[in-house]
Amino acid sequence: MALEEKDIERLMPGARVRVWERIQEKDKERQTPFEGIILARKHGTEKGATFTVRTAIQGIGVEKIYPIFSPIIARIEFLEVPKRLRRSKLYYMRTLSAHETREKLQKLYR
């Protein structure tokens, strides 16, 4: 199942998403969620287009880079989408503490 066109348009930096990944374990397939903030989206809508999702797990920052047209992605749930952004890449959020990140995000989603 490929992503729908409306979902691809909503993949923008600053959006809080839950990406459901398909994981193959021997003869079983299961889905696991990875929830975080989209930091960047690269290469538009071409075949090699990607987006970067970041979250903190037990105080450690974790980033995953997903190809948009990957069969590994089962679905994407949008938790919050920012109304307006001034930057196309949010790499500065890597250096912020958890408290500072929450403050910045509250301003984005208003």
Summary of the structure (lengths in Angstrom):
residues: 110
radius of gyration: 14.3
end to end distance: 32.5
largest distance: 46.0
contacts: 262
relative contact order: 0.24
helix: 21%
strand: 45%
